[in-house]
Amino acid sequence: MSGLAVLPILGWGVIVGAVFSTIGAAGGILTAFGLISLFGVVDPNAVKPMTQLVVLAATVTFIPGYLRRSSLVLPLGLLLGAGGVIGAYAGSTISSYYLTEMKTFRPLFGGLTIAIAAQLFWKLYRNYGGDKQTTSRSSQFPNRKVNGLSVSFRGVEFSFAGRHYNVPIWSPIVAGAAIAMTAAIFGVGGGFLLVPYMASILTMPMHIIPATAAISIFISLIVSISNFMVLGAPLEYGILLPLVVGVVLGSIAGPFINKASKNSWLEFTMAVIVAGIGLKYTLF
């Protein structure tokens, strides 16, 4: 592959890495779109593990940036990941045997992305004006670090920006299993479900969600990718390697963008992109 042919792949990787590391979601969706529609990968069983390998590279890159400023809840991510081990194995096995043709994969993938976009738009509508409240609260707590963290058999407790959280121990385990299974079936990371779970159900702010979700995604992807490979999934390294390099470069910027950006702008931009991808795969 020539240098000029590599540049678009590298550039798309930078975009994917920056988006995923900023909001903790849609990295897999954007990667799969690029592989299928931009770079012509036609085997769904190649798209799925390649997508997950790209997402895995992004998570390894951007987690340290959030860790340095104490903007993640490690025990919560580990509990989500523990549930995700079972879900990822089951989902990748089902996908390898029953979702093997692109004519089946494309419309299902499109329907999934439309549902995610609708979810994002609904959350934006419901929380209209919430950025002012978040900004006000954050200005009172400029360090914005997770503190007061404790773990027991009852749950995970922590505080952030003046608010206390208490998550029952069973909730992330059950959610992690269901989310990882869904993500593995479609060959994506799972952030599209983890982020709404933490933002809407646990009411956590976006500033600590991406890296917390990434801990869980990292664990479940190790299981899912390994199972895809054992089951004989092919990889196109000429596309995969420059895509991974681009994602790593883009992921370095994500924690800084997240810290400086409004939640609503991040979510609105992502909703528009995801809706466009979903419409393309369901209508065209």
Backbone hydrogen bonds, N-H to C=O, Kabsch-Sander energy under -0.5 kcal/mol:
donor,donor_aa,acceptor,acceptor_aa,energy
6,V,2,S,-1.5
7,L,3,G,-1.3
9,I,5,A,-0.7
10,L,6,V,-2.7
11,G,7,L,-2.9
12,W,8,P,-2.4
13,G,9,I,-2.1
14,V,10,L,-1.9
15,I,11,G,-1.8
16,V,12,W,-2.6
17,G,13,G,-2.8
18,A,14,V,-2.4
19,V,15,I,-2.4
20,F,16,V,-2.7
21,S,17,G,-2.3
22,T,18,A,-1.0
23,I,19,V,-2.1
24,G,20,F,-2.5
30,L,26,A,-2.4
31,T,27,G,-2.1
32,A,28,G,-2.8
33,F,29,I,-2.2
34,G,30,L,-2.2
35,L,31,T,-2.6
36,I,32,A,-2.5
37,S,33,F,-2.7
38,L,33,F,-0.8
38,L,34,G,-1.2
39,F,34,G,-2.1
41,V,35,L,-3.2
42,V,40,G,-0.5
46,A,43,D,-2.1
47,V,43,D,-2.3
48,K,44,P,-2.4
50,M,46,A,-1.8
51,T,47,V,-2.6
52,Q,48,K,-2.1
53,L,49,P,-2.3
54,V,50,M,-1.9
55,V,51,T,-2.2
56,L,52,Q,-2.3
57,A,53,L,-2.1
58,A,54,V,-1.8
59,T,55,V,-2.3
60,V,56,L,-2.1
61,T,57,A,-1.4
62,F,58,A,-2.4
63,I,59,T,-1.8
66,Y,62,F,-1.2
66,Y,63,I,-0.6
67,L,63,I,-2.4
68,R,64,P,-2.4
69,R,65,G,-0.6
70,S,67,L,-1.6
71,S,66,Y,-2.7
74,L,72,L,-0.7
77,G,73,V,-2.0
78,L,74,L,-2.3
79,L,75,P,-2.2
80,L,76,L,-2.3
81,G,77,G,-2.1
82,A,78,L,-2.2
83,G,79,L,-1.9
84,G,80,L,-1.7
85,V,81,G,-1.2
85,V,82,A,-0.5
86,I,82,A,-0.6
87,G,83,G,-1.5
88,A,84,G,-3.1
89,Y,85,V,-1.6
90,A,86,I,-2.3
91,G,87,G,-2.7
92,S,88,A,-2.3
93,T,89,Y,-1.8
94,I,90,A,-2.3
95,S,91,G,-2.5
96,S,92,S,-2.2
97,Y,93,T,-1.4
98,Y,94,I,-2.4
99,L,95,S,-2.0
104,T,101,E,-1.0
105,F,101,E,-2.5
106,R,102,M,-2.8
108,L,104,T,-1.3
109,F,105,F,-2.8
110,G,106,R,-2.7
111,G,107,P,-2.6
112,L,108,L,-2.1
113,T,109,F,-2.2
114,I,110,G,-2.1
115,A,111,G,-2.1
116,I,112,L,-2.0
117,A,113,T,-2.5
118,A,114,I,-2.6
119,Q,115,A,-1.9
120,L,116,I,-2.2
121,F,117,A,-2.7
122,W,118,A,-2.4
123,K,119,Q,-2.2
124,L,120,L,-2.3
125,Y,121,F,-2.4
126,R,122,W,-2.7
127,N,123,K,-2.2
128,Y,125,Y,-1.1
130,G,127,N,-2.8
132,K,129,G,-0.8
133,Q,129,G,-0.8
134,T,130,G,-2.4
135,T,131,D,-3.1
136,S,132,K,-2.4
137,R,133,Q,-2.4
138,S,134,T,-2.8
139,S,135,T,-2.2
140,Q,136,S,-1.0
140,Q,137,R,-0.6
141,F,137,R,-0.8
141,F,138,S,-0.6
144,R,141,F,-1.0
146,V,70,S,-2.8
147,N,159,S,-2.5
150,S,157,E,-2.5
152,S,155,G,-2.2
156,V,167,V,-2.5
157,E,150,S,-2.8
158,F,165,Y,-1.9
159,S,147,N,-3.0
160,F,163,R,-2.4
163,R,160,F,-1.7
165,Y,158,F,-3.3
167,V,156,V,-3.0
169,I,154,R,-1.5
171,S,168,P,-0.7
173,I,169,I,-0.7
174,V,170,W,-2.4
175,A,171,S,-2.6
176,G,172,P,-2.5
177,A,173,I,-1.8
178,A,174,V,-2.1
179,I,175,A,-2.7
180,A,176,G,-2.4
181,M,177,A,-1.9
182,T,178,A,-1.9
183,A,179,I,-2.7
184,A,180,A,-2.5
185,I,181,M,-1.9
186,F,182,T,-1.4
187,G,183,A,-0.8
188,V,183,A,-2.6
193,L,190,G,-1.5
194,L,190,G,-2.4
195,V,191,G,-2.6
197,Y,193,L,-2.1
198,M,194,L,-2.5
199,A,195,V,-3.0
200,S,196,P,-3.1
201,I,196,P,-0.9
201,I,197,Y,-1.0
202,L,197,Y,-1.9
204,M,198,M,-3.2
208,I,205,P,-1.6
209,I,205,P,-0.5
209,I,206,M,-0.5
212,T,208,I,-0.7
213,A,209,I,-3.0
214,A,210,P,-2.0
215,I,211,A,-1.6
216,S,212,T,-1.2
217,I,213,A,-2.6
218,F,214,A,-2.8
219,I,215,I,-1.7
220,S,216,S,-2.4
221,L,217,I,-2.6
222,I,218,F,-1.7
223,V,219,I,-1.3
224,S,220,S,-2.7
225,I,221,L,-3.0
226,S,222,I,-1.7
227,N,223,V,-2.1
228,F,224,S,-2.6
229,M,225,I,-2.5
230,V,226,S,-2.3
231,L,227,N,-2.0
232,G,229,M,-1.6
233,A,228,F,-2.1
237,Y,235,L,-0.9
239,I,236,E,-1.2
240,L,236,E,-2.5
241,L,237,Y,-2.3
243,L,239,I,-1.6
244,V,240,L,-2.4
245,V,241,L,-2.1
246,G,242,P,-2.3
247,V,243,L,-2.3
248,V,244,V,-2.4
249,L,245,V,-2.0
250,G,246,G,-2.6
251,S,247,V,-2.4
252,I,248,V,-0.9
252,I,249,L,-0.6
253,A,249,L,-0.5
253,A,250,G,-0.9
254,G,250,G,-0.7
256,F,253,A,-0.7
257,I,253,A,-2.1
258,N,254,G,-2.9
259,K,255,P,-1.8
260,A,256,F,-1.4
261,S,257,I,-1.1
261,S,258,N,-0.6
266,L,262,K,-1.8
267,E,263,N,-2.6
268,F,264,S,-2.5
269,T,265,W,-2.2
270,M,266,L,-2.0
271,A,267,E,-2.4
272,V,268,F,-2.1
273,I,269,T,-2.0
274,V,270,M,-2.7
275,A,271,A,-2.4
276,G,272,V,-2.0
277,I,273,I,-2.0
278,G,274,V,-2.4
279,L,275,A,-2.4
280,K,276,G,-1.9
281,Y,277,I,-1.9
282,T,278,G,-1.3
283,L,279,L,-2.4
284,F,279,L,-0.5
284,F,280,K,-1.5
